[in-house]
């Protein structure tokens, strides 16, 4: 029996290899920060072939055109002879009479080095990007390295990573060989390829089990400021709380976190955050952040990505299940995929005791304030469906503000209807039981499914008014149901460049203040012709740097109404950057600030609903 089993095993392995696409990524022979990739194919069934790199990938909502980072591509037949091709666009190559296509070779440039040059193309969001630094770090978001052939997306891939022997690969994939110089993985199809990032660097990782799930955290810290062990205590606490919050909704037995800390003499990047996958997440943060700030960000951001294992990674519509990498069709339900996930990332922290009631309410206050920077009457379903188009993409980030608030209001609505027996989490659990990773729902039928799983037709009314409709969501009305009231107050007049100073960021490379493109300009900025994309480097000749930020802010506080002011900015002008002075008279601006607070004397019904909302208990 053993011999037969062995023979069948060898035969099976042979058949898998014979019918798979062997893809080799060479991290050893790297030249000019370019990595060589070789793809070897089984016999073609069609003479006409289209080969693609992704235009975008699941979890991102922008056109990134990963094929633009590829050069020197060659299509070879089974005798090593080049096959003629036509380049259709950055991502697509067309071949005629390619029955003998056997191999494709090309070089890949990384996206990190391209981030600060957005003159021709918007930068790739760092956690979905790629970094190639020989001898230091290789961040391999596989969609940036590996392409596919039409009608062969379901063919298995054998992924071979040739690596320096002293490098370790952080990934959720299981290495199938024992070589120190090669890692080999088998992936079921192209979707699994793009779902499997890897990070190779000198070993700095920890492994542990939390809530029955094996977890690996790999860290790249360019100056050595941090080690993986620094984050273990916070991570264990967070993951344990998440698993408890999700209960049977999460079935993950393993999870990998790739934490890339940007700094030192490495590439200057700006897209900090994370990107979700079924069994892993890639995270990019600045190394200059204090440890407690990184811990907080991991709790907020990595938890968000982990909650995506429920939605949309395992419960989703056909648009996501049958994702078209070359010409993506977007779902209309970002309110649930991103908004509901962001709500979970905050709700679990209050329900599992990681933050206080007041801290939770402060987060809700901030989301309401931030949501006002976007179009509150634009139907979320319309924005979501068209998020890749210019007229809608600037509204995308509202999914983390209004999207989360929509989930919150729906949570309160369900608890009100059910006398506290059902909330948003219960609805998502029931939806995940009805559908799943291999059973998508129809995009335009979701609301009917939600009515079915909850039993409440009022859910459809909520959806038609506030999600698919153009009515602003009455947050105060819903929060009042759970014993929360709104308090309005005006701030003293202030001098600043945008309406909400808290939306100011700092560009370490240019020593400049930068602003979210959705921020509202202050009256003063409008009066001097300031553009939201300008970078502020000086005020009245007082230059800005990382050491004197507070001095700069304190000087701004001394500016009087009508005072002559000069603001020095860096402004993009085609392929170059101009340094210009903008002059005008100071205008001090009042802000009307809304804050939320728990009622001192809520009604018994309000108190009961509040307790159920904040604890998750019935």
C-alpha positions in Angstrom: 0.0 0.0 0.0 2.8 2.4 0.8 4.4 1.9 -2.6 1.1 2.5 -4.4 0.4 5.6 -2.4 3.9 6.9 -3.1 3.6 6.2 -6.8 0.2 7.9 -7.0 1.6 10.9 -5.0 4.5 11.2 -7.5 2.1 11.0 -10.4 -0.2 13.6 -8.9 2.7 16.0 -8.3 3.9 15.4 -11.9 0.4 16.2 -13.3 0.1 19.4 -11.1 3.5 20.6 -12.2 2.8 19.7 -15.9 -0.5 21.7 -15.9 0.6 24.6 -13.7 2.2 27.9 -14.6 5.7 27.9 -13.1 6.6 31.5 -12.1 10.1 32.3 -10.8 11.0 35.5 -9.1 14.7 36.0 -8.8 15.7 38.0 -5.7 19.4 37.0 -6.0 20.5 38.5 -9.3 19.0 42.0 -8.9 20.4 44.8 -11.0 19.4 48.5 -10.9 16.6 47.6 -8.5 14.9 45.4 -11.1 13.8 41.9 -10.5 13.7 39.2 -13.2 10.5 37.2 -13.5 10.1 34.1 -15.7 6.7 32.5 -16.4 6.6 29.0 -17.9 3.3 27.8 -19.4 1.6 24.4 -20.2 0.6 23.9 -23.8 -1.6 26.7 -25.1 -5.2 25.7 -26.2 -5.6 28.8 -28.3 -3.5 30.5 -30.9 -4.6 34.0 -30.0 -3.4 35.0 -26.6 -3.8 38.1 -24.4 -1.5 38.5 -21.5 -2.3 41.0 -18.7 -1.0 42.6 -15.6 -3.7 44.0 -13.3 -5.3 47.4 -13.9 -6.4 47.2 -10.2 -6.8 44.5 -7.6 -9.4 43.7 -5.0 -9.2 45.8 -1.9 -8.0 48.8 -3.8 -10.3 51.3 -5.5 -8.0 53.1 -7.9 -6.5 52.5 -11.4 -2.9 51.6 -10.7 -1.8 49.9 -14.0 0.8 47.6 -12.6 2.0 46.7 -16.1 3.7 50.2 -16.3 6.4 48.9 -13.9 7.4 46.1 -16.4 10.1 46.4 -19.0 12.0 44.1 -21.4 9.2 41.7 -21.9 9.7 38.7 -24.2 7.4 36.0 -25.3 9.2 32.8 -26.3 8.1 29.5 -28.0 9.2 26.0 -27.0 12.4 26.4 -29.0 13.4 29.7 -27.3 12.5 31.8 -30.3 10.8 35.1 -29.7 7.1 35.5 -30.7 5.9 38.8 -32.1 3.4 40.7 -30.0 1.4 43.9 -29.9 1.3 46.0 -26.7 -2.3 47.1 -26.4 -1.8 49.3 -23.3 0.4 49.4 -20.2 -1.2 46.2 -18.9 -2.1 44.1 -22.0 -0.2 42.3 -24.7 -1.8 40.6 -27.7 -0.2 37.6 -29.6 -1.4 35.9 -32.7 -0.7 32.3 -33.6 0.9 31.7 -30.2 0.1 27.9 -29.9 3.8 27.3 -29.1 4.1 30.0 -26.4 6.2 28.4 -23.7 7.7 31.2 -21.6 7.5 34.9 -20.8 10.3 36.8 -19.3 10.5 40.4 -18.1 12.0 42.8 -15.5 9.9 44.5 -12.8 10.6 47.9 -11.3 9.2 48.8 -7.9 6.4 51.2 -7.3 7.9 52.8 -4.1 10.5 54.7 -6.1 7.8 56.2 -8.2 5.5 57.4 -5.5 6.6 61.0 -5.3 6.4 61.5 -9.0 2.6 61.8 -9.8 3.0 64.0 -12.8 2.0 61.1 -15.2 0.2 58.7 -13.0 -1.3 58.7 -9.5 0.9 56.9 -7.1 0.1 53.3 -6.1 -1.1 53.0 -2.5 2.1 51.8 -0.6 0.6 48.7 1.0 -0.5 47.5 -2.4 2.8 48.5 -4.0 6.2 46.9 -4.4 9.7 47.7 -3.0 13.0 46.3 -4.4 16.1 47.2 -2.4 18.9 44.7 -3.0 20.4 43.3 0.2 17.7 45.0 2.3 14.1 44.4 1.6 11.7 43.0 -1.1 8.0 43.7 -0.6 6.3 41.4 -3.0 2.7 42.3 -3.6 2.4 39.5 -6.1 0.0 41.4 -8.4 2.9 43.8 -9.1 5.1 40.9 -10.3 2.9 38.3 -11.9 0.5 38.4 -14.8 -2.0 36.1 -16.3 -3.3 34.9 -19.7 -7.0 35.2 -20.5 -9.0 32.0 -19.8 -6.1 30.6 -17.7 -6.8 32.4 -14.5 -8.0 29.1 -13.0 -4.8 27.2 -13.9 -2.6 26.5 -10.8 0.5 28.5 -10.3 3.8 27.1 -8.9 5.6 30.1 -7.4 9.3 29.8 -7.0 11.2 32.5 -5.1 15.0 32.5 -5.5 16.3 34.3 -2.5 19.4 35.2 -0.6 20.1 32.4 1.9 20.1 34.8 4.8 16.7 36.2 4.0 13.4 35.2 5.5 10.0 35.4 3.8 7.1 36.5 5.9 3.9 35.1 4.3 0.9 33.0 5.0 2.0 30.5 2.3 3.6 27.2 3.1 7.1 26.6 1.7 7.2 23.2 0.0 11.0 22.7 -0.3 13.8 22.6 2.3 16.3 24.7 0.3 17.8 27.7 2.0 18.0 29.5 -1.4 14.6 28.7 -2.8 11.0 28.9 -1.5 8.3 27.0 -3.5 4.6 27.5 -3.2 1.6 26.0 -5.0 -1.4 28.3 -5.5 -4.8 27.2 -6.8 -5.3 30.0 -9.3 -4.4 33.6 -10.2 -6.8 35.0 -7.6 -4.9 33.1 -4.9 -1.7 34.5 -6.4 -2.8 38.1 -5.9 -4.1 37.2 -2.5 -0.7 36.1 -1.2 1.9 38.9 -0.6 5.4 38.1 0.7 8.1 40.2 2.4 11.7 39.1 2.2 14.3 40.6 4.5 16.9 39.7 7.1 15.0 37.6 9.7 13.0 39.6 12.2 9.8 37.9 13.0 7.7 36.4 15.8 5.1 33.6 15.9 2.5 33.0 18.4 -1.1 31.6 18.8 -4.0 33.8 19.7 -7.6 32.6 19.9 -6.7 29.4 18.3 -5.0 31.1 15.3 -1.3 30.9 14.4 0.1 34.3 13.6 3.4 35.5 12.2 4.6 39.1 12.3 7.5 40.0 10.2 9.1 43.5 10.6 11.4 45.6 8.4 12.8 48.5 10.3 15.5 50.1 8.1 17.5 51.7 10.9 16.9 48.9 13.3 14.8 51.1 15.6 12.2 48.4 16.1 12.0 44.6 16.4 9.1 42.3 15.8 9.1 41.4 19.5 8.3 45.1 20.4 4.8 44.7 19.1 3.9 41.2 20.4 2.1 42.1 23.6 -0.2 44.6 21.9 -0.8 42.3 18.9 -1.7 39.3 21.1 -4.2 41.4 23.0 -5.7 42.8 19.8 -6.0 39.5 18.0 -7.5 37.8 21.0 -10.2 40.5 21.3 -11.0 40.3 17.5 -11.4 36.6 17.6 -13.7 36.8 20.6 -15.7 39.6 18.9 -16.2 37.7 15.6 -16.9 34.3 17.2 -17.8 31.7 14.6 -17.6 34.3 11.8 -13.9 33.9 11.6 -12.4 30.5 10.7 -8.8 31.6 10.1 -6.3 29.1 11.5 -3.3 31.2 10.4 -2.5 34.8 9.6 0.6 36.8 8.5 1.3 40.4 9.1 4.1 42.1 7.0 5.0 45.4 8.8 7.2 47.6 6.6 8.5 50.7 8.4 9.6 53.4 6.0 12.6 55.5 6.9 16.4 55.8 6.9 17.8 56.2 3.4 15.0 54.1 1.9 12.4 55.3 -0.6 10.3 58.3 0.3 6.7 57.1 0.4 3.4 58.6 1.6 0.7 55.9 1.2 0.6 54.7 4.8 -1.9 52.1 5.8 -2.6 48.4 5.0 -4.2 46.1 2.4 -6.2 43.0 3.3 -6.0 39.4 2.1 -7.6 36.2 3.2 -4.8 35.1 5.4 -2.5 38.1 5.6 -2.1 41.9 5.5 0.7 44.1 4.3 1.2 47.2 6.4 3.3 50.3 5.7 4.0 52.9 8.4 6.7 55.6 9.0 9.5 54.3 11.2 9.7 57.7 12.9 6.4 57.0 14.7 6.6 56.4 18.4 6.0 52.8 19.5 2.7 53.6 21.3 1.5 55.3 18.1 2.4 52.2 16.0 0.7 50.0 18.6 -2.5 52.2 18.3 -2.3 52.1 14.5 -1.9 48.4 14.4 -5.0 48.1 16.6 -7.0 50.4 14.4 -5.7 49.6 10.9 -4.6 45.9 11.1 -7.8 45.0 12.9 -9.7 46.7 10.0 -7.8 44.5 7.5 -8.4 41.4 9.6 -12.2 42.1 9.8 -12.1 42.0 6.0 -11.7 38.2 6.3 -15.4 38.3 6.9 -16.4 40.9 4.4 -15.8 41.1 1.5 -13.1 38.3 1.4 -15.5 35.6 2.4 -18.9 37.2 1.9 -19.2 39.2 -1.3 -21.0 39.9 -4.6 -20.3 38.4 -8.0 -18.2 41.5 -9.0 -15.6 40.5 -6.4 -15.9 36.8 -6.8 -15.3 36.9 -10.5 -13.0 39.9 -10.4 -11.8 41.2 -13.8 -8.3 42.4 -13.3 -8.1 43.9 -16.8 -11.4 45.7 -16.8 -12.8 45.7 -13.3 -16.5 46.0 -12.6 -17.0 47.5 -9.2 -19.6 46.6 -6.6 -22.1 49.1 -5.2 -21.6 48.0 -1.7 -18.5 49.8 -0.3 -20.8 51.0 2.5 -20.6 47.4 3.8 -17.2 46.2 2.6 -15.2 49.2 3.8 -17.7 51.1 6.0 -19.0 48.1 7.9 -15.5 46.8 8.3 -14.3 50.1 9.7 -17.2 50.2 12.1 -16.2 46.7 13.3 -12.6 47.9 13.8 -13.9 50.5 16.3 -16.9 48.6 17.8 -14.8 45.6 18.8 -12.5 47.9 20.8 -15.3 49.3 23.0 -17.1 45.9 23.3 -13.9 44.1 24.2 -12.7 46.8 26.6 -9.7 48.1 24.6 -11.1 51.7 24.7 -13.5 53.6 27.0 -17.0 54.8 26.2 -15.8 58.4 25.9 -13.0 57.4 23.5 -15.4 55.5 21.3 -17.7 58.5 21.2 -14.8 60.7 20.3 -14.1 58.5 17.3 -17.7 58.8 16.2 -17.5 62.5 16.6 -14.4 62.7 14.4 -16.1 60.5 11.7 -19.1 62.8 11.6 -16.8 65.9 11.3 -14.7 64.3 8.6 -17.7 63.1 6.6 -18.7 66.7 6.1 -15.8 67.2 3.8 -17.6 65.0 1.2 -20.8 65.1 -0.7 -23.4 64.0 1.8 -26.2 63.7 -0.8 -24.3 61.5 -3.3 -25.8 58.0 -3.1 -23.2 55.7 -1.7 -24.2 52.9 -4.1 -23.6 55.2 -7.1 -20.2 56.4 -5.8 -19.2 52.8 -5.0 -20.2 51.4 -8.4 -18.3 54.2 -10.2 -15.4 54.7 -7.8 -12.8 54.3 -10.5 -14.2 57.3 -12.5 -12.8 60.8 -12.0 -16.0 62.4 -10.9 -16.4 59.8 -8.1 -13.0 58.7 -6.9 -12.4 61.8 -4.8 -15.4 60.7 -2.7 -13.9 57.3 -2.0 -12.3 58.0 1.4 -15.8 58.8 2.8 -16.3 55.0 3.0 -14.2 55.2 6.2 -16.2 58.1 7.6 -19.8 58.0 6.4 -19.6 54.3 5.5 -18.8 53.4 9.1 -21.5 55.8 10.3 -24.1 54.2 8.1 -23.2 50.8 9.6 -23.5 52.4 13.1 -27.0 53.8 12.4 -28.1 50.5 10.9 -26.8 48.7 14.0 -28.9 51.0 16.2 -31.9 50.7 13.9 -31.7 46.9 14.1 -31.3 46.9 17.9 -34.3 49.3 18.2 -36.5 47.0 16.0 -35.5 43.8 17.7 -35.5 45.1 21.3 -31.8 44.6 21.4 -31.8 41.0 20.2 -30.1 41.8 16.8 -27.4 44.2 15.7 -25.3 44.8 12.6 -22.8 42.1 13.6 -25.7 39.6 13.8 -26.9 40.6 10.4 -23.5 40.1 8.9 -23.2 36.7 10.6 -26.5 35.6 9.1 -25.4 36.9 5.7 -22.1 35.0 5.9 -24.0 31.8 6.8 -26.3 32.3 3.8 -23.4 33.0 1.4 -19.7 32.4 1.6 -16.3 32.4 0.0 -17.5 30.2 -2.9 -21.1 31.4 -3.1 -21.4 35.1 -4.1 -24.6 37.1 -3.9 -26.0 39.2 -6.8 -25.0 42.9 -6.3 -28.4 44.4 -6.9 -30.1 41.8 -4.7 -28.2 42.5 -1.5 -30.8 44.6 0.2 -33.4 41.9 -0.4 -31.0 39.3 1.2 -30.5 41.6 4.2 -34.3 41.8 4.7 -34.5 38.0 4.4 -31.7 37.4 7.0 -33.0 40.0 9.5 -36.7 39.6 9.0 -37.1 43.4 9.0 -38.4 45.2 5.9 -37.5 48.5 7.6 -33.9 47.7 6.7 -34.9 48.3 3.1 -36.4 51.6 4.0 -33.1 52.6 5.7 -31.1 51.4 2.6 -33.3 53.3 0.1 -33.1 56.5 2.0 -29.5 56.8 3.2 -27.4 54.3 1.3 -29.0 54.1 -2.2 -30.8 57.4 -1.7 -29.7 61.0 -1.5 -31.0 61.8 2.0 -28.3 62.9 4.5 -28.1 60.4 7.4 -29.7 61.8 10.6 -26.9 60.9 13.0 -28.3 62.9 15.9 -31.6 61.1 15.6 -30.0 57.7 15.8 -27.6 58.6 18.5 -30.4 60.0 20.6 -31.9 56.5 20.6 -28.9 55.3 22.6 -28.7 58.2 25.0 -26.2 60.3 23.2 -26.7 64.1 22.6 -25.0 66.6 20.3 -23.3 69.7 21.8 -22.4 72.6 19.5 -19.8 75.3 20.3 -17.8 77.8 18.4 -14.0 78.0 18.7 -12.2 81.3 19.1 -11.1 82.8 15.8 -8.0 81.1 14.5 -5.5 81.6 11.6 -4.8 78.5 9.6 -4.7 77.3 6.0 -7.6 74.8 6.1 -10.9 74.8 7.9 -10.0 71.9 10.1 -6.3 72.2 11.3 -6.4 68.5 12.4 -6.3 67.5 8.8 -2.8 68.9 8.4 0.0 66.4 7.6 3.8 66.7 7.4 6.0 65.8 4.5 9.4 64.9 5.9 11.2 64.9 2.6 10.2 68.5 1.8 9.9 69.7 5.4 6.4 71.0 4.6 2.9 70.9 5.8 0.6 69.0 3.4 -3.2 68.6 3.4 -5.8 66.0 2.5 -7.1 66.9 -0.9 -10.7 66.7 0.4 -10.0 69.3 3.1 -11.8 72.6 2.9 -9.6 75.7 2.5 -9.8 78.5 5.0 -11.1 81.9 3.9 -7.5 83.2 4.1 -6.2 80.5 1.8 -8.9 81.2 -0.7 -8.1 84.9 -0.7 -4.4 84.4 -1.6 -4.9 81.7 -4.3 -3.6 78.8 -2.2 -4.2 75.4 -3.7 -4.9 72.3 -1.6 -2.1 70.5 -3.3 0.4 73.2 -2.3 3.0 72.3 0.3 3.7 75.0 2.9 7.4 75.4 3.7 7.5 78.8 5.5 5.3 81.5 7.1 6.6 85.1 7.1 10.0 83.7 6.4 9.9 81.2 9.3 10.9 77.9 7.7 9.4 74.6 8.8 11.3 71.5 9.9 10.6 68.4 12.0 12.2 70.0 15.1 10.3 73.3 15.0 6.8 72.3 14.1 5.4 73.5 17.5 7.2 76.9 17.2 5.7 77.3 13.7 2.2 76.5 15.0 2.7 78.9 18.0 3.7 81.7 15.6 0.6 81.1 13.5 -1.5 81.5 16.7 -0.1 85.0 17.1 -1.2 86.2 13.7 -3.8 89.0 14.0 -6.8 89.8 11.8 -5.8 92.0 8.8 -2.0 91.4 9.4 0.1 91.2 6.2 1.2 87.5 5.8 3.5 85.7 3.4 3.1 82.0 2.9 5.9 80.2 1.0 4.7 77.1 -0.8 6.0 74.4 -3.2 3.7 74.1 -6.2 3.7 71.5 -8.9 4.2 73.0 -12.4 4.3 70.1 -14.9 7.5 68.1 -14.4 9.0 70.6 -12.0 8.2 72.2 -8.7 8.1 76.0 -8.1 8.8 77.7 -4.8 6.5 80.7 -4.7 5.3 83.3 -2.1 1.6 84.0 -1.6 0.8 87.2 0.1 -2.4 88.7 1.6 -4.1 90.0 4.8 -4.8 87.5 7.5 -8.4 86.3 7.9 -9.2 84.6 11.2 -11.9 81.9 11.0 -14.3 80.6 13.5 -15.2 76.9 13.6 -18.5 75.6 14.7 -17.5 72.4 16.5 -20.0 69.6 17.3 -19.2 67.1 20.0 -21.1 64.1 21.3 -21.7 63.3 24.9 -23.6 60.7 26.8 -26.8 62.1 28.4 -26.6 62.6 32.1 -30.2 61.3 32.5 -31.1 59.0 29.6 -34.5 57.3 29.7 -34.6 53.6 30.7 -35.2 52.6 27.1 -32.2 54.7 25.9 -29.9 53.3 28.6 -30.9 49.7 27.8 -30.3 50.2 24.1 -27.0 52.0 24.9 -25.8 49.1 27.0 -26.6 46.6 24.3 -24.9 48.7 21.7 -21.7 49.2 23.6 -21.4 45.7 25.0 -22.9 43.6 22.2 -24.9 41.7 24.8 -28.6 41.1 24.4 
